[in-house]
């Protein structure tokens, strides 16, 4: 799985994600790709300041599942539950 974070080049952001119960945090600059493996993940990508628009693409393997735009919000939050029987994903902008 991966998150592709796009926005104005050089804009800093923080990504927090919990995968199968293990929490991690990264600070990076756009554009960036964050990869992780697991069955269940909750994630949030937050820009620390400013009002620049950005987007997050969520991928499972080679298939893009969702693209979410910030729509004037400071963060985008999402979740995935993935198994052989079903897949549930969602993401939306939040303050």
WOGIFEN-V394751 format. One record per backbone hydrogen bond with DSSP energy under -1.0 kcal/mol. NH is the residue of the N-H (numbers start at 1). CO is the residue of the C=O. If there is no record, write none. Layout:
BEGIN
NH;CO / NH;CO
END
This chain:
BEGIN
2;59 / 3;34 / 4;57 / 5;32 / 6;55 / 10;30 / 11;8 / 13;28 / 14;46 / 15;26 / 16;44 / 17;24 / 18;42 / 19;22 / 20;40 / 22;19 / 24;17 / 26;15 / 28;13 / 30;11 / 32;5 / 34;3 / 36;1 / 41;80 / 42;18 / 43;78 / 44;16 / 45;76 / 46;14 / 47;74 / 55;6 / 56;68 / 57;4 / 58;66 / 59;2 / 60;63 / 63;60 / 65;58 / 66;58 / 68;56 / 70;54 / 73;70 / 75;94 / 76;45 / 77;92 / 78;43 / 79;90 / 80;41 / 81;88 / 82;39 / 83;86 / 88;81 / 90;79 / 92;77 / 94;75
END
